[in-house]
């Protein structure tokens, strides 16, 4: 034990990271590879592994080392690796040690039970069957909130887990701005007449879809050396180790949503792929927050993948692979169809504009639930009323309403806002990239995405968790989080042109 | 399960063992993934994770707490708990000898070396692999040094795979095999066997493999099968059995490797559920395990009865290649003695010599009689001597197997012991069940499977390998039934 305290800290953190990565792999395997018979044993293994990782991290030794290292932290430059690692670790450590392990265990167990109940409840559109689980989850979140110093707003504590340092008040302000402009925009678009997107439903061989998805991902920067792509009902991205990026997509035979899901997950993957390799096996070695993460998945899915120039490049390939479906559809028709704005019931199928309102509904209801202003039993009615108010849609059943997402079953309250924040942030970063790189359309039309990837890599991805999300956004864009660029983008792209 | 310091010692011990089983489950997935699904660039991070996990498992297991619990559990009630304590104590005493740091170093070196081996094998470049092999040998020497009272260094390694087996005993068995098999091979060298001519399209072979597996008792709720260059089987927990096979359109070896891995898988699958999350929840030794893979691959899968049932289906799948080959010729072709370069493809007879060669070279490497840099040449000379074949390059020679890259020294002999044991057990099964070939010819494999489950599989590690063999066959390790089987088959 003659090593410097900093090296000892790194060693301990590397162990925690290794155990966490092992758990990450087990989860990936469970969702992609595991035969169903293995689920009970997998739950045991994951329980033990997560507990062990948690125990190793909250060990008093780490607390002691962090104390010892205060001097080093102060003597080093704020931007230095040493100061950043100590600062970020201390923040994580202080949060983690606030919560008793029993509560962590209880939350995990409750979430597992709630998830198990959620599946069938959604299937049967039976909110009552799910209600007690959601009540338990809300109750446990209250106990969780109580572990921390009294916040300005209760919801701040929940939000902080997903978007560190972000305050409810700031999100509310951003979302109010979105609501104010998007509700009329949606009406305006609705009045301009229906866009034909009927050709997006058809028969699209999943095998071909997978190959096309891979072709796009490879153009973006995917390599077989470091990435893989599998098929799951719910697409996701995970990194079970540095240099090991795994995407999944859902291949639905009757539409092309897998292509957008693949581009979306590619964005998440690219962010993790680009983190400074020097941060491997430390708490700095991943994306900084869910909002910033989502900004990158949205960049590749929407700002690139729903752009005119991207389809100028790729649409001929699509026509070649699906001549029956697209032979008679020109590029402009296709472009308009994949950008069609249309209020609907399901968040994950929503377009770029209405998506935000789906999120705002959830954000508002979550606050009301956690503050006790709304009882769980009244949630479906509140949901349906809000959907009608913001999107003008009638919710026919809870399966297509309050039960559609798994997040609340998993106990993830405070997670949803990060999706819309990601949209907002994506355009702030995009504008900066365009300032530096100039117009990207020519390059996209030629299938060249390397300049964009490189810019994002050097300006954003490489930073990992070194700075707070807000610091990160400011360093990349020069300003705080701001919805104006995003609103401008939506209006320019999607508002009906005056005749 | 909530276990506190006040709980009875046996419960506390079982709680610790359950956690260790969970971590081992995780380690199995890390390993499986690295061989089946991991992108190549993930190898270094994986080696780190594997090393940390292995070290944690080791540290937890060798703790004084486990030692104290074992000390208070000198005698317990019931056959299963007695076995559990016996197995745990044996493993604890061995593990305790080895520093956790060395265990982690070995896990890490294996992760790195196996990736290097992959590349070296593809390029047939022994020089790029030799530093990794040197490192593995150095680690093995340090490991052996943890057991100074064992006179024969190689015995230390054997003990990890085959409890109670000694180098001397293996030498005696192998000498007897060499004595009989070398002339048998000579006798058949000029055989004009039917050579099967492909191609055998990959998807068709996979379909054939699935048909056979379904008949043997595979189900997709609890099993999966994938393609890897080197087939293997693993079990991560109850209800999760994974096989891999390798399919080459030029031959039908995938079928045999599928049946082989099924044998490993079914042994693990059928272990008593009550043993879950304990050290009893695994096959009792490598050789007993291999006896079961060989049973399903060779004693079942190369038998006349099996092909009476399956050959018509195979012909339907490969009408061009097999339409004009009759069943008798086919069975001869898939069993023929044909000295070759690759252990994994070897027939039932020459296989033994591939193993004997490795067994001898391992001992020579460890004693320093052969230096790593001279290994390829020694390998090639020995292949010529035992099998009369010329090794064209190291990919088809010394680099063909992954075992040494992951530090598996002492493992190879258990393959051949498995062959020997398989026939000892088989004779008992035949005596008890009668008419096995007729059952196979009707596509019935469950009587055999049930018998093996009752006699062997369900017991997991409850009995040490020797005791299990004695319980099932009434005798000690004995090469004679195996030799008799080969002589009869190839008369």
Interface residues (C-beta under 8 A of the other chain):
Chain A: X14 X15 X18 X19 X21 X22 X23 X25 X26 X29 X32 X33 X34 X35 X36 X37 X38 X39 X40 X41 X42 X44 X45 X47 X48 X49 X52 X224 X225 X226 X227 X228 X240 X241 X242 X243 X244 X245 X246 X280 X281
Chain B: X18 X19 X22 X23 X25 X26 X27 X29 X30 X33 X36 X37 X38 X39 X40 X41 X42 X44 X45 X46 X48 X49 X51 X52 X53 X56 X220 X221 X222 X223 X224 X236 X237 X238 X239 X240 X241 X242 X276 X277
